[in-house]
Amino acid sequence: MTAHTALKHNLNTELWNNFSPSNRMEMARGIVAFLEAHNRLGEDIVKMLNLGSGVGITSSCLEKAHPFFHITDIDQIPYRNEVMHKRYLQNDISSLPFRDGSYDAVFSSYTFSYLGNDEQVMREWLRVLRPGGSAYFVFHAPHSAYLKTAREMISANMGKDFLKLIKHYPGDDYRGLYHWFCEKNFAWGMAFKEEQKFLSYAHEIQVCEHLVQVVAGTMFQSDQEIADFFKAQGAEDISVNILGLDFVARSCENMTESQMIAWFVAFRKGLK
């Protein structure tokens, strides 16, 4: 493993503990509104598992938007009491420590896209969903505003300079990264007066690079491809939709690709 590769892994893990996207509440409200409008939510307690949850901001937002959700988070990042969701388990999300049918619902936002849409991983996720239970997934989408923004960020002069310079960083984690960059070019210290802001940018630009160079090549290309994928997994009542720039979920017929940020998929696990 090169120093650059190790850095990306360690840096992202550390910074994810403090990563707080501002749009999570909007997304949660948009998803819940869509599910309610299509009679996919009731007033019974729903024991749900959030796969690849990060620090659990999305789970907290979903529970606020629909108080009947009772969500457990699972991810590989270390637990930190001051920032994590109240129910969190640190574990490999491709090999779950739960019995078959343990949950009423499963949810994941973007994580499956970063795993390359792996069929074996999805089988494992659906294994812990009870027969007749519901699944809700958000996936990265080609030609989306999200992907367009990522391409713009790594193509900008600052992004290109960062990605070029970081290849020569001698360390194997984020410690010392800010000061090393400032020593190489004083402009980094002028652009980022605070180390944490620089590290947040470093995290973001590396995520964008990975999204463009790796994830984009394995994204679901169409709603039909998604439907076929989940039919093969035994899913029923499959609804493939688009999350718009306003984070409202709509049917694919009602929006152009340029207006979408992601796919949103809802279905039920077959009873057999």
HELIX and SHEET records of a PDB file:
HELIX    1   1 ALA A    3  TRP A   16  1                                  14    
HELIX    2   2 ARG A   24  ALA A   37  1                                  14    
HELIX    3   3 ILE A   57  ALA A   65  1                                   9    
HELIX    4   4 THR A  111  TYR A  114  1                                   4    
HELIX    5   5 GLU A  119  ARG A  127  1                                   9    
HELIX    6   6 ALA A  145  SER A  155  1                                  11    
HELIX    7   7 ASN A  157  LEU A  165  1                                   9    
HELIX    8   8 ILE A  166  HIS A  168  5                                   3    
HELIX    9   9 LEU A  177  LYS A  184  1                                   8    
HELIX   10  10 ALA A  187  ALA A  191  1                                   5    
HELIX   11  11 GLU A  195  GLN A  213  1                                  19    
HELIX   12  12 VAL A  215  THR A  218  5                                   4    
HELIX   13  13 ASP A  223  LYS A  231  1                                   9    
HELIX   14  14 CYS A  252  ASN A  254  5                                   3    
HELIX   15  15 GLU A  257  GLN A  259  5                                   3    
SHEET    1   A 8 TYR A  88  GLN A  90  0                                        
SHEET    2   A 8 PHE A  69  ASP A  75  1                                        
SHEET    3   A 8 VAL A  46  LEU A  51  1                                        
SHEET    4   A 8 TYR A 103  SER A 109  1                                        
SHEET    5   A 8 LEU A 129  PHE A 139  1                                        
SHEET    6   A 8 MET A 260  LYS A 269 -1                                        
SHEET    7   A 8 ALA A 235  GLY A 244 -1                                        
SHEET    8   A 8 ALA A 249  SER A 251 -1                                        
END                                                                             
